[in-house]
Amino acid sequence: VEVGDVIYIEANSGAVKRQGRSDAYATEFDLEAEEYVPLPKGDVHKKKDVIQDVTLHDLDVANARPQGGQDILSMMGQLMKPRKTEITDKLRKEINKVVNKYIDQGIAELVPGVLFIDEVHMLDIECFTYLHRALESSIAPIVIFATNRGRCTVRGTEDVVSPHGIPLDLLDRLMIVRTLPYSQEEMVQILRIRAQTEGIEIDEESLQSLGEIGTHTTLRYAAQLLSPSSLLAKVNGRSSIRKEDVKEISDLFHDAKSSAKILAEHNDKYMQ
């Protein structure tokens, strides 16, 4: 901070914040990387509303690892004795009490978020137990689970078989979204968007061929054929993918089902 800077002082903490340099000094140098702000007119700013977005986890971490004061003794204490306090249930409950108090007083506003957990079948029984209890909280976010499993054993157990690998008591609290396999027309549309995103030129006949491949295999496999097909077209001196490029690449690279079928048919030729 030097002469010509525009600053403000936070009354609570006493911290000095620099807003920028006064525009009266804008012509002081020919080349300048400073941000110039107008000089405040009238009375000195006495009040400022600060709105800060924080998560409950941010509050948990901040209270689990307190930083202390800004004086030299506090800083030396932090260096000499670093605290490694874990986030306990007791700490979470205390934070929740403070947050609820702020909400009741109108100081804070709770904005529920969305928690997306992919491959939820990989969680064990202890994680599901914790989630089951956390979902009953009044400040719980919207939770979305995603999985591609049918009936399988819940991780952490030996003989508990449940749909999607989720315990039945938790599954009873969920609303299951009904999904259907993509049709060939939908796959063609998705592949067209994917090609445009990657900057790949492809004609309509090749897109239909990829869509047909996707219906017999998977959409992911069909999308993965785009890049090598584009490279093959460029090797042959063309900028756009043709149907024969897709055919040659699909013959060269197998999908998971075709590879498993080959392994089953020629099992005796591979090491056990």
C-alpha positions in Angstrom: 0.0 0.0 0.0 1.4 3.4 -1.0 0.3 6.9 -1.6 -2.4 7.0 -4.3 -4.0 3.6 -3.4 -7.7 3.3 -2.6 -8.2 1.1 0.5 -10.9 0.1 3.0 -10.6 -1.2 6.5 -12.8 -4.0 7.9 -14.0 -2.8 11.3 -14.4 -6.3 12.8 -11.0 -7.7 11.9 -9.0 -4.5 11.3 -7.8 -5.9 8.0 -6.7 -3.4 5.3 -7.9 -4.3 1.8 -6.6 -2.6 -1.3 -9.2 -1.9 -3.9 -6.9 -0.5 -6.5 -5.0 2.7 -7.4 -6.7 6.1 -7.7 -7.6 7.1 -11.3 -5.9 10.4 -10.7 -2.6 8.6 -11.1 -3.6 6.9 -14.4 -1.3 9.1 -16.5 1.7 8.7 -14.2 3.3 5.9 -16.3 2.9 5.0 -20.0 2.8 1.2 -19.2 0.9 0.2 -16.1 -0.7 -3.1 -15.1 -2.6 -1.5 -12.1 -6.4 -1.5 -11.8 -7.5 2.1 -11.5 -10.7 2.9 -9.5 -12.4 6.3 -8.9 -11.7 8.1 -5.7 -14.7 7.8 -3.3 -16.6 11.1 -3.0 -18.4 12.4 0.0 -18.2 10.7 3.4 -15.8 7.8 4.0 -17.4 4.3 3.6 -18.6 3.3 7.0 -20.6 0.1 6.2 -20.2 -2.7 3.7 -22.3 -5.9 3.3 -20.2 -8.9 2.6 -21.9 -12.0 1.1 -19.9 -15.2 1.1 -20.9 -18.6 -0.2 -19.5 -21.4 2.0 -20.4 -25.1 2.3 -20.9 -27.0 5.5 -17.7 -28.9 4.7 -15.8 -25.6 4.6 -17.1 -24.7 8.0 -16.1 -28.2 9.3 -12.6 -27.9 8.0 -12.1 -24.3 9.3 -13.2 -25.4 12.8 -11.2 -28.6 12.7 -8.0 -26.7 11.8 -8.3 -23.3 13.6 -5.7 -20.7 12.4 -5.7 -18.6 15.5 -4.8 -14.9 15.5 -2.7 -12.9 13.1 -0.1 -11.8 15.7 3.5 -13.1 15.7 2.9 -15.3 18.8 -0.1 -17.1 17.2 1.8 -17.6 14.0 4.8 -19.1 15.8 2.4 -21.4 17.8 0.9 -22.7 14.6 4.4 -23.5 13.3 5.6 -25.1 16.5 2.4 -27.2 17.2 0.4 -27.8 14.0 -3.0 -29.1 14.8 -4.4 -32.1 13.0 -7.9 -32.4 14.4 -10.3 -34.7 12.6 -13.9 -33.8 11.7 -15.9 -35.6 14.3 -19.6 -36.1 14.7 -19.6 -33.8 17.7 -18.0 -31.0 15.6 -20.5 -31.5 12.8 -23.4 -31.2 15.3 -21.9 -28.0 16.8 -21.6 -26.5 13.3 -25.2 -27.5 12.5 -26.4 -25.8 15.6 -24.6 -22.6 14.7 -25.9 -22.7 11.1 -29.4 -23.3 12.3 -29.1 -20.3 14.7 -27.9 -18.1 11.9 -30.7 -19.2 9.6 -33.3 -18.5 12.4 -31.8 -15.0 12.9 -31.8 -14.2 9.2 -28.0 -13.8 9.0 -27.5 -16.8 6.7 -29.6 -18.6 4.1 -29.4 -22.3 3.3 -29.2 -23.2 -0.3 -29.6 -27.0 -0.7 -27.1 -28.5 -3.2 -26.9 -31.6 -5.2 -24.6 -34.6 -4.4 -24.0 -36.9 -7.3 -22.4 -40.3 -6.5 -21.4 -42.3 -9.6 -20.7 -46.0 -9.4 -22.7 -46.1 -6.1 -22.4 -49.9 -5.9 -18.7 -49.5 -5.0 -19.7 -48.1 -1.6 -19.6 -50.5 1.3 -22.2 -51.2 4.0 -20.7 -48.7 6.4 -20.9 -45.9 3.8 -24.6 -46.8 3.1 -25.3 -46.7 6.8 -23.8 -43.2 7.1 -25.7 -42.0 4.1 -28.9 -43.4 5.4 -28.6 -41.4 8.6 -27.3 -38.2 6.8 -30.3 -38.2 4.4 -32.7 -37.8 7.3 -31.1 -34.4 8.2 -33.1 -31.3 7.5 -30.1 -29.7 5.8 -29.4 -32.7 3.6 -28.8 -32.0 -0.1 -30.5 -33.7 -3.1 -28.6 -37.0 -3.6 -28.4 -38.7 -6.9 -27.1 -42.3 -7.2 -25.9 -43.8 -10.5 -25.1 -47.4 -11.2 -25.1 -50.0 -14.0 -25.4 -53.1 -11.8 -28.3 -55.5 -11.4 -28.6 -57.8 -8.4 -25.2 -58.0 -6.8 -23.6 -58.4 -3.3 -23.4 -55.3 -1.2 -19.7 -54.5 -0.6 -18.6 -55.2 3.0 -21.0 -58.1 3.4 -20.6 -61.8 2.4 -24.1 -62.9 1.5 -26.3 -59.8 1.3 -27.5 -59.6 -2.3 -29.6 -56.5 -3.2 -30.7 -54.8 -6.4 -28.0 -52.4 -7.8 -25.8 -53.3 -4.8 -27.7 -50.9 -2.5 -29.2 -52.1 0.8 -33.0 -52.6 0.6 -33.7 -50.2 3.5 -31.9 -47.4 1.7 -33.3 -48.4 -1.7 -36.8 -48.1 -0.2 -36.2 -44.4 0.3 -35.1 -43.7 -3.2 -37.1 -42.8 -6.4 -35.7 -44.8 -9.3 -35.5 -43.1 -12.7 -36.7 -45.3 -15.5 -34.2 -45.5 -18.3 -34.4 -47.1 -21.7 -31.7 -48.1 -24.2 -30.9 -45.6 -26.9 -32.5 -46.2 -30.3 -30.5 -46.0 -33.4 -31.8 -42.6 -34.3 -30.8 -41.3 -30.9 -27.4 -42.8 -31.2 -26.9 -41.1 -34.6 -27.8 -37.8 -33.1 -25.4 -38.2 -30.2 -22.6 -39.3 -32.5 -23.3 -36.3 -34.8 -22.9 -33.9 -31.8 -19.8 -35.8 -30.7 -18.3 -35.4 -34.2 -19.1 -31.7 -34.3 -17.5 -31.2 -30.8 -14.3 -33.0 -31.9 -14.2 -31.2 -35.3 -14.6 -34.4 -37.3 -16.2 -34.4 -40.7 -18.4 -37.4 -41.4 -21.2 -38.0 -44.0 -24.7 -39.2 -43.1 -24.1 -42.7 -44.4 -21.2 -43.2 -42.0 -23.2 -41.9 -39.1 -25.9 -44.4 -39.9 -23.3 -47.1 -40.0 -21.9 -46.1 -36.6 -25.4 -45.9 -35.2 -26.1 -49.5 -36.4 -22.8 -50.6 -34.8 -23.8 -48.9 -31.6 -27.1 -50.8 -31.4 -25.3 -54.2 -31.6 -22.4 -53.2 -29.3 -22.4 -50.0 -27.1 -22.7 -46.3 -27.7 -19.3 -45.8 -26.1 -17.6 -48.2 -28.6 -19.3 -46.4 -31.5 -18.1 -43.0 -30.3 -14.5 -44.4 -29.8 -14.5 -45.3 -33.5 -14.7 -41.7 -34.6 -11.1 -40.7 -34.0 -9.4 -43.7 -35.6 -11.8 -43.4 -38.6 -10.9 -39.8 -39.0 -7.2 -40.6 -39.0 -7.7 -43.4 -41.5 -9.6 -40.9 -43.8 -6.7 -38.4 -43.6 -4.2 -41.1 -44.4 -6.2 -41.9 -47.5 -6.2 -38.2 -48.5 -9.7 -37.3 -47.4 -11.1 -34.9 -44.9 -14.4 -36.6 -44.3 -15.1 -40.1 -43.0 -16.7 -42.6 -45.3 -18.6 -45.8 -44.6 -15.6 -48.0 -45.7 -13.4 -46.2 -43.1 -15.9 -47.1 -40.3 -16.0 -50.7 -41.6 -12.2 -51.1 -41.7 -11.8 -49.6 -38.2 -14.6 -51.7 -36.7 -12.9 -54.8 -38.1 -9.6 -53.8 -36.7 -10.8 -53.0 -33.2 -13.1 -55.3 -31.2 -15.7 -54.3 -28.7 -15.8 -55.9 -25.3 -18.5 -58.5 -26.2 -16.7 -59.6 -29.4 -13.4 -59.9 -27.5 -15.1 -62.0 -24.7 -16.6 -64.2 -27.4 -13.3 -64.8 -29.1 -11.7 -65.7 -25.7 -14.5 -68.2 -25.0 -14.2 -69.9 -28.4 -10.4 -70.2 -28.2 -9.9 -70.6 -24.5 -7.5 -73.5 -24.9 -5.0 -71.2 -26.8 -4.6 -68.8 -23.9 -2.6 -69.1 -20.7 -4.8 -70.0 -17.7 
